[in-house]
Amino acid sequence: MRRLLGTLTTLVVLLGLVVLVGPASAATSVSVTGNGYGHGRGLSQYGAKARAEAGQSYREILDFYYPGAEHETIGGKVSVLLSADTSKDVVVRDRSGLSLKSLGNGRTYALKKGKATWWRITPAKKGSASRIAFTTKRTKKWRTLRTVPGAAQFTAGGKPIALRTPSGVRAYRGVLRSARPSGAKRERDTVNIVSLEHYLKGVVPREVPALWSAEAVRSQAVAARTYAAFERRMPLADHYQICDTTSCQVYGGFTDEHPASNQAIKATRKEILTSGGNPAFTQFSASNGGYTTGGTVDYLPAKKDPFDKAYRGWTATITDAQVSAALPAVGSLESIEVLARNGNGSFGGRVDSIRINGSKGSSTLTGDQFRSYFGLRSTMFKVS
């Protein structure tokens, strides 16, 4: 293969599981082919879709992906960190029924519609109080209404509230709280406190298309509800329980609700999966590549999934530049060696460990680390 920057020839030699590449240059690259999308544990969203289309009910789908888990019910609320609101204020659009509550004295103040266009909570008195201000149609200048003790929050009696963030406006049900992190003074986080059922309405259509087969969407609703119930038992912080990103579950609030997924949530109202009386750890991913990955609990076994046929044969390229950026101590790419696989599925199974050798040294990574460093869809892959 001719290089643009010289007459050197790149020789690719396949020796068992080792891919040798050399001499290294900015043009050096290695091709990767794989199956599946995601970690592969628990419910496969595309597998659930195929099962629903084949006539399986949502409970049959869940029983396949979480064998041994019990079906029970749960309610309550969940507090969610809204990561898009990176500023220390909480700004909401005026609407009917809007009110403000001080967490310092417990008092609630009605905010009459028409008095303002936007309302804002900012920390005051070194964070020990909250300043409530508003703008009107005539002026964009903030005018202080009052200062209340402690943190504060907006609510509209369960109706959606439009929240203004640096990235745009998005509506949420429930409470929008200006929450003070433990130990912080002037800093505040925006936290949405909402019923578990309303929370799901902003999660499910972000995880799967709402217009998929109803039984598939219902299985996702139960898995997502259970996952949230599991996570809120171990809060991420003192002032919120879970986040709204892929680190927890993607949550878009009222703005992302869809009638079809809302119906799936209603049809499975309060239903969760449990193990030992507690919410199960219902992990899920887009596609398991035809074979689920075993988890740390009995109800997450490794087993063949003939219904999941999505994301087959995807390809990716790992370049010398990517290796140098991700692992500078390794230097220029020289070889990649798969050290171990789990033995389940295509290519001999998912990659458990892999070594990258370079001009300056080598680095041994887990399959998950390798996938993360180079943006691969899954750890079920081969290097060629």
C-alpha positions as CSV (number, residue, x, y, z in Angstrom):
1,M,0.0,0.0,0.0
2,R,1.6,3.3,-1.1
3,R,1.9,6.1,1.5
4,L,1.4,9.7,0.7
5,L,4.5,10.8,2.6
6,G,7.0,8.3,1.3
7,T,7.7,5.1,-0.5
8,L,7.7,2.9,2.5
9,T,5.3,-0.1,2.4
10,T,3.0,-1.1,5.3
11,L,3.0,-4.8,5.9
12,V,0.1,-6.2,7.8
13,V,0.8,-9.7,9.1
14,L,-1.9,-11.7,10.9
15,L,-0.4,-14.0,13.5
16,G,-3.1,-15.7,15.4
17,L,-4.7,-12.9,17.4
18,V,-1.9,-10.4,16.8
19,V,-2.1,-7.6,14.2
20,L,1.3,-6.2,13.4
21,V,1.6,-2.8,11.8
22,G,4.8,-1.2,10.8
23,P,6.8,1.0,10.3
24,A,4.5,3.4,12.1
25,S,3.4,6.8,10.6
26,A,0.4,9.1,10.8
27,A,-1.2,7.0,8.1
28,T,-1.0,3.7,10.0
29,S,-4.5,2.3,10.9
30,V,-6.1,-0.9,12.0
31,S,-9.6,-2.1,10.9
32,V,-12.1,-3.4,13.5
33,T,-15.3,-5.4,12.7
34,G,-17.9,-6.1,15.3
35,N,-21.4,-7.0,16.3
36,G,-23.9,-5.4,18.8
37,Y,-24.2,-2.0,20.3
38,G,-23.6,-1.5,24.0
39,H,-22.5,-3.6,26.9
40,G,-24.9,-6.4,26.1
41,R,-26.1,-7.0,29.7
42,G,-29.8,-7.4,30.4
43,L,-32.5,-6.3,28.0
44,S,-31.5,-5.9,24.3
45,Q,-33.7,-3.2,22.9
46,Y,-33.6,-4.6,19.4
47,G,-34.0,-8.1,20.7
48,A,-37.1,-6.9,22.6
49,K,-38.4,-5.3,19.4
50,A,-38.0,-8.6,17.4
51,R,-39.6,-10.6,20.2
52,A,-42.6,-8.3,20.4
53,E,-43.0,-8.5,16.6
54,A,-43.0,-12.3,17.0
55,G,-45.9,-12.1,19.4
56,Q,-44.2,-12.2,22.8
57,S,-45.6,-10.1,25.7
58,Y,-43.6,-7.6,27.6
59,R,-43.4,-9.9,30.6
60,E,-42.2,-12.8,28.4
61,I,-39.5,-10.5,27.1
62,L,-38.5,-9.4,30.5
63,D,-38.4,-13.0,31.8
64,F,-36.0,-13.9,29.1
65,Y,-33.6,-11.0,29.7
66,Y,-33.9,-11.0,33.6
67,P,-34.7,-14.7,34.4
68,G,-35.6,-15.3,38.1
69,A,-36.5,-11.6,38.8
70,E,-39.9,-11.1,40.4
71,H,-42.7,-8.7,39.2
72,E,-43.8,-6.2,41.9
73,T,-44.9,-2.6,42.1
74,I,-43.4,0.6,43.5
75,G,-44.2,4.3,43.5
76,G,-42.7,7.5,44.9
77,K,-40.6,10.3,43.5
78,V,-37.2,10.7,42.1
79,S,-34.8,13.7,42.1
80,V,-32.8,14.2,38.9
81,L,-29.8,16.4,38.3
82,L,-30.5,18.5,35.1
83,S,-27.0,18.6,33.6
84,A,-27.9,21.0,30.8
85,D,-28.5,23.8,33.3
86,T,-24.9,24.6,34.0
87,S,-25.5,28.0,35.5
88,K,-26.1,28.6,39.2
89,D,-29.5,30.1,38.7
90,V,-32.9,28.5,37.9
91,V,-34.9,30.5,35.3
92,V,-38.4,29.5,34.3
93,R,-41.1,31.0,32.0
94,D,-44.1,32.5,33.7
95,R,-47.3,30.4,33.5
96,S,-50.6,29.9,35.4
97,G,-50.4,28.2,38.7
98,L,-46.7,28.9,39.2
99,S,-45.5,29.2,42.8
100,L,-42.3,29.4,44.7
101,K,-41.4,27.6,47.9
102,S,-38.7,28.4,50.4
103,L,-37.0,25.4,51.8
104,G,-35.7,27.5,54.7
105,N,-39.0,28.5,56.2
106,G,-41.4,26.1,54.3
107,R,-43.5,29.0,53.0
108,T,-45.1,29.0,49.5
109,Y,-45.5,32.2,47.5
110,A,-48.0,32.4,44.6
111,L,-46.5,34.0,41.5
112,K,-49.3,35.7,39.6
113,K,-49.4,35.1,35.9
114,G,-48.9,38.2,33.8
115,K,-46.6,39.9,36.3
116,A,-43.5,38.6,34.6
117,T,-42.2,36.9,31.5
118,W,-39.4,35.0,33.3
119,W,-38.8,34.1,37.0
120,R,-35.3,33.4,38.5
121,I,-33.8,31.9,41.6
122,T,-30.2,32.8,42.5
123,P,-28.2,32.2,45.7
124,A,-28.0,35.1,48.1
125,K,-26.3,35.9,51.4
126,K,-23.3,33.6,50.6
127,G,-25.7,30.8,49.6
128,S,-27.7,30.7,52.8
129,A,-30.7,32.3,51.1
130,S,-32.4,32.6,47.7
131,R,-33.2,35.7,45.7
132,I,-36.3,35.7,43.6
133,A,-36.4,38.0,40.7
134,F,-38.4,38.5,37.4
135,T,-38.3,40.3,34.1
136,T,-41.3,41.9,32.3
137,K,-42.2,42.4,28.7
138,R,-41.1,46.0,29.0
139,T,-37.6,45.4,30.3
140,K,-35.1,42.5,30.4
141,K,-33.6,43.8,33.6
142,W,-34.0,41.5,36.6
143,R,-36.1,43.0,39.4
144,T,-35.9,41.5,42.8
145,L,-39.3,40.4,44.3
146,R,-38.0,39.0,47.6
147,T,-35.2,37.0,49.3
148,V,-36.2,33.9,51.1
149,P,-34.2,31.7,53.5
150,G,-32.5,28.6,52.3
151,A,-32.8,27.0,48.9
152,A,-36.0,27.4,46.9
153,Q,-38.0,25.7,44.2
154,F,-40.7,26.4,41.5
155,T,-43.8,24.3,41.0
156,A,-47.0,24.6,39.0
157,G,-49.2,22.0,40.6
158,G,-47.9,19.2,38.4
159,K,-48.2,21.1,35.2
160,P,-45.1,21.4,33.0
161,I,-42.7,24.3,33.6
162,A,-40.4,25.7,30.9
163,L,-36.8,25.9,32.1
164,R,-34.3,28.1,30.4
165,T,-30.8,26.7,30.2
166,P,-27.6,27.8,28.4
167,S,-28.5,25.3,25.7
168,G,-32.1,26.2,25.2
169,V,-35.6,25.9,26.8
170,R,-37.0,22.5,27.9
171,A,-40.1,21.8,29.9
172,Y,-40.3,19.5,33.0
173,R,-43.1,18.2,35.2
174,G,-42.9,18.3,39.0
175,V,-40.6,20.6,40.9
176,L,-37.6,22.6,39.7
177,R,-35.3,23.1,42.6
178,S,-32.4,25.4,43.1
179,A,-30.5,22.9,45.2
180,R,-27.4,23.7,47.3
181,P,-24.7,21.0,47.1
182,S,-23.4,19.8,50.4
183,G,-20.6,22.0,51.6
184,A,-21.0,24.5,48.8
185,K,-21.7,28.2,49.5
186,R,-22.7,30.1,46.4
187,E,-23.1,27.1,44.0
188,R,-26.4,25.7,43.1
189,D,-27.6,22.8,40.9
190,T,-30.9,22.5,39.1
191,V,-32.7,19.4,40.3
192,N,-36.1,18.1,39.0
193,I,-38.2,16.3,41.6
194,V,-40.9,14.3,39.9
195,S,-43.0,11.2,40.3
196,L,-41.4,8.0,39.1
197,E,-44.2,7.6,36.5
198,H,-43.8,11.1,35.1
199,Y,-40.0,10.7,35.1
200,L,-40.4,7.6,32.9
201,K,-42.4,9.7,30.3
202,G,-39.2,11.7,29.7
203,V,-37.0,8.6,29.6
204,V,-38.6,5.8,27.6
205,P,-39.0,7.7,24.3
206,R,-35.3,8.7,24.6
207,E,-34.3,5.1,25.0
208,V,-36.4,3.4,22.3
209,P,-38.6,4.8,19.5
210,A,-42.1,5.3,21.0
211,L,-43.8,3.8,17.9
212,W,-42.1,0.5,18.2
213,S,-44.3,-2.5,18.9
214,A,-46.2,-1.8,22.1
215,E,-44.9,-4.8,24.0
216,A,-41.3,-3.8,23.3
217,V,-41.9,-0.3,24.6
218,R,-43.7,-1.7,27.7
219,S,-40.7,-4.0,28.4
220,Q,-38.4,-0.9,28.2
221,A,-40.8,1.0,30.5
222,V,-40.5,-1.7,33.2
223,A,-36.7,-2.0,32.8
224,A,-36.3,1.8,33.0
225,R,-38.6,2.1,36.0
226,T,-36.7,-0.6,37.8
227,Y,-33.4,0.9,36.9
228,A,-34.4,4.2,38.4
229,A,-35.8,2.6,41.5
230,F,-32.5,0.7,41.9
231,E,-30.4,3.8,41.5
232,R,-32.4,6.0,43.9
233,R,-31.6,3.6,46.7
234,M,-28.0,4.7,46.3
235,P,-28.2,8.5,45.6
236,L,-25.4,10.1,43.6
237,A,-25.3,13.1,45.9
238,D,-27.0,14.6,49.0
239,H,-29.2,16.9,46.9
240,Y,-30.2,14.5,44.0
241,Q,-30.5,10.8,43.4
242,I,-29.8,10.3,39.7
243,C,-28.6,12.1,36.6
244,D,-30.2,12.7,33.2
245,T,-27.4,11.4,31.0
246,T,-26.2,8.0,29.7
247,S,-24.3,7.6,33.0
248,C,-27.8,6.9,34.5
249,Q,-30.7,7.1,32.0
250,V,-31.2,9.7,29.4
251,Y,-34.1,12.0,30.5
252,G,-35.6,14.8,28.5
253,G,-38.5,15.8,30.7
254,F,-42.0,16.8,29.4
255,T,-40.5,18.1,26.1
256,D,-39.6,14.6,25.0
257,E,-42.9,12.9,26.0
258,H,-44.8,10.9,23.3
259,P,-48.4,9.6,23.5
260,A,-47.4,6.0,22.5
261,S,-44.7,5.6,25.1
262,N,-46.9,7.4,27.7
263,Q,-49.5,4.6,27.0
264,A,-46.8,1.9,27.5
265,I,-45.9,3.5,30.9
266,K,-49.6,3.6,31.9
267,A,-50.1,0.0,30.9
268,T,-47.3,-1.1,33.2
269,R,-48.0,1.4,35.9
270,K,-45.7,1.1,38.9
271,E,-44.4,-2.4,37.8
272,I,-40.8,-3.2,38.5
273,L,-38.6,-6.3,38.7
274,T,-37.1,-7.2,42.1
275,S,-34.6,-9.6,43.5
276,G,-34.5,-10.4,47.2
277,G,-37.3,-7.8,47.7
278,N,-35.3,-4.9,46.3
279,P,-35.4,-3.4,42.8
280,A,-33.2,-5.4,40.4
281,F,-30.2,-4.0,38.5
282,T,-32.0,-4.0,35.1
283,Q,-29.2,-2.9,32.8
284,F,-30.1,-2.7,29.1
285,S,-28.4,-1.8,25.8
286,A,-29.3,-1.4,22.1
287,S,-28.0,-4.8,20.9
288,N,-26.2,-7.7,22.5
289,G,-24.8,-9.0,19.2
290,G,-26.7,-12.2,19.6
291,Y,-25.3,-13.2,23.0
292,T,-26.0,-11.5,26.3
293,T,-23.1,-10.6,28.6
294,G,-23.2,-12.0,32.1
295,G,-23.5,-9.6,34.9
296,T,-22.6,-9.8,38.6
297,V,-26.1,-11.1,39.6
298,D,-28.0,-14.3,38.8
299,Y,-30.7,-12.6,36.8
300,L,-28.1,-11.2,34.3
301,P,-26.8,-14.5,32.8
302,A,-24.8,-14.9,29.6
303,K,-26.9,-16.7,27.0
304,K,-27.6,-16.9,23.3
305,D,-30.2,-14.5,22.0
306,P,-31.4,-15.6,18.5
307,F,-33.9,-12.7,18.2
308,D,-31.2,-10.0,18.4
309,K,-29.8,-9.6,14.8
310,A,-29.2,-5.8,14.8
311,Y,-25.8,-4.0,14.4
312,R,-24.1,-6.9,12.6
313,G,-20.8,-6.3,10.9
314,W,-20.2,-2.7,11.9
315,T,-16.7,-1.4,11.1
316,A,-14.3,1.1,12.6
317,T,-10.8,2.3,12.0
318,I,-8.2,2.8,14.8
319,T,-5.5,5.1,13.6
320,D,-2.0,5.7,14.9
321,A,-3.0,9.3,15.8
322,Q,-5.9,8.0,17.9
323,V,-3.6,5.6,19.8
324,S,-1.0,8.4,20.4
325,A,-3.7,10.7,21.7
326,A,-5.4,8.1,23.9
327,L,-2.2,6.4,25.1
328,P,0.7,8.8,24.7
329,A,3.1,6.6,26.7
330,V,2.7,3.8,24.0
331,G,3.9,6.0,21.2
332,S,3.3,5.1,17.5
333,L,1.1,2.0,16.9
334,E,3.0,-1.2,16.1
335,S,0.6,-4.0,17.0
336,I,-2.7,-4.9,18.7
337,E,-3.1,-8.2,20.4
338,V,-6.3,-9.7,21.8
339,L,-5.3,-11.5,25.0
340,A,-8.6,-13.0,26.2
341,R,-12.3,-13.4,25.2
342,N,-15.3,-14.6,27.2
343,G,-16.1,-17.4,24.7
344,N,-19.7,-16.4,24.1
345,G,-20.8,-15.3,20.7
346,S,-19.2,-14.2,17.5
347,F,-15.4,-14.0,17.0
348,G,-14.9,-16.3,20.1
349,G,-16.8,-13.9,22.3
350,R,-16.4,-10.4,23.6
351,V,-12.9,-9.1,24.2
352,D,-12.0,-9.3,27.9
353,S,-8.4,-8.0,27.6
354,I,-6.3,-6.5,24.8
355,R,-2.8,-5.2,24.5
356,I,-1.6,-2.3,22.3
357,N,2.1,-2.3,21.5
358,G,3.8,0.9,20.4
359,S,7.2,2.4,19.6
360,K,7.6,3.5,23.3
361,G,5.9,0.7,25.2
362,S,2.7,-1.3,25.6
363,S,-0.6,-1.0,27.4
364,T,-3.0,-3.7,28.4
365,L,-6.6,-2.7,28.5
366,T,-9.9,-4.3,29.3
367,G,-12.3,-4.7,26.4
368,D,-14.5,-2.0,27.9
369,Q,-11.6,0.4,28.2
370,F,-10.5,-0.3,24.6
371,R,-14.1,0.3,23.4
372,S,-14.3,3.6,25.4
373,Y,-10.9,4.9,24.2
374,F,-11.7,4.3,20.5
375,G,-15.5,4.8,20.4
376,L,-16.4,1.3,19.4
377,R,-20.0,0.1,19.5
378,S,-19.3,-3.0,21.6
379,T,-16.6,-5.3,22.8
380,M,-17.7,-8.1,20.5
381,F,-15.2,-7.4,17.7
382,K,-12.2,-8.7,15.8
383,V,-9.1,-6.8,14.6
384,S,-8.0,-7.2,11.0
